[in-house]
Amino acid sequence: MPKFPMILAMALASAATAPAIAHDGAESRAVVRSEPIAGVYNKFWYNYLADVLEADKELKSDLRRATDKEDSRDAWEEYEHELVDADKDYVEEMRDRNYVVGRVTIGN
């Protein structure tokens, strides 16, 4: 694997997760993946990271324009929705290509 895409992926992932740390409202339900499904770095992984980065930019912009708590809450809700949607799209693309998504447990 070329070095550049790995560095790009790490930079995008770290930049995209920054606002989640600053969230002082309700606990976030959205999670940003730190690794691609099945360790496969493909266009769907990079599209996912780009979607996360775009959601991050939108959140920062929305929070700068927020004039009250309701505006901030709406910005965070939209951000979480965008993260969930990006993950859903990514998982769907990987499942379509027969990659196993999630964990398999046996027993209790």
N, C-alpha and C positions, 0 to 999 in steps of 0.2 A: 504494500500500500504506500502511495506517495506520502511524503511528510507533510506537504502543504494542506491537503484536505483534513488531516488529523489536527493540525494546529488550528485551522479555521473552525472545525467542529468544536474544539475545546474553547476557543474564544467566543463563539456564538453562544454556546451553552452557559458559560460563566456570565456573560453579559446579560443573557436573557433571564437568569434566575435572580438577579440582584433585587428587583422590586419586591419579590415575595418575602424577602427578609425584612423589608421596611414596613410590611403590612401590620398595622396596629389594631385592626378591627377584628372581626370574627376569624376563626381559624380557616385557613385556605383548604379547599378540597382538591384543588388542581396541583398536579405534580409535573415538573419538567423532567423528562428523561435525561439521564446523564450518559447513557450508553445506547447505541442502536440495538434494535431487536436482533437477536442471534449474532451480535457482533458484526453485522453487515453494514458497511458504509456504502450506501448507494444514493441515488438521486432522491429517493423518498425520505431518507434520513436528513439530507441537507435541506430539502423542502420543509420538513418538520422544524428544523432549527431556524430556518428563515421565517416561518410562521410565528414561532415563539419570539424571535427578535422583533418582528413587526408588532406583536401584541405588547411587548415591553415598551416600545417607542410610543404606541398609542396610550398606554397607561400613564407614562410620564407626562405626555402632553395633556391628557385629561386631568391629571392631578394638579398640574400647573394652572389650569383654567378653573379648577373647582373653587366655588365661592362658599360652600358650606359642607356640612357632614354628609348630607344626602348626595351631593355631587361626587364626593370622594367614594362613598359607598357604591354608587352607580358605576364609577370608573373601575373599582375593584371587581364588581360583579361581571362587568363586561370583559375584563382581563381574564378572570377565571373561566368564563364561557369560551373565550378565544383559545385558551390553553387546552381545555377539554376537547374542543372541536379539532384543533390541530392534532392532538393525540389520537382521536378517533379516526381521522383521515389517514394518519400514518399507519396505525394498526390495521386498518382495512386494506391498505395497499400491500402490506407485508403478508397478511393472511391470503390475499389473492395470489401471492407468489409462493404459497405453501410454507411460510415460516411459522414456527410455533411461537405464539405470543402468550405470555403469562407463565405461571408455574404449575407444575403437576405434582400433586402430593398423593402419597399412598398410605393408607391407614388413618390413624387419628390425627 
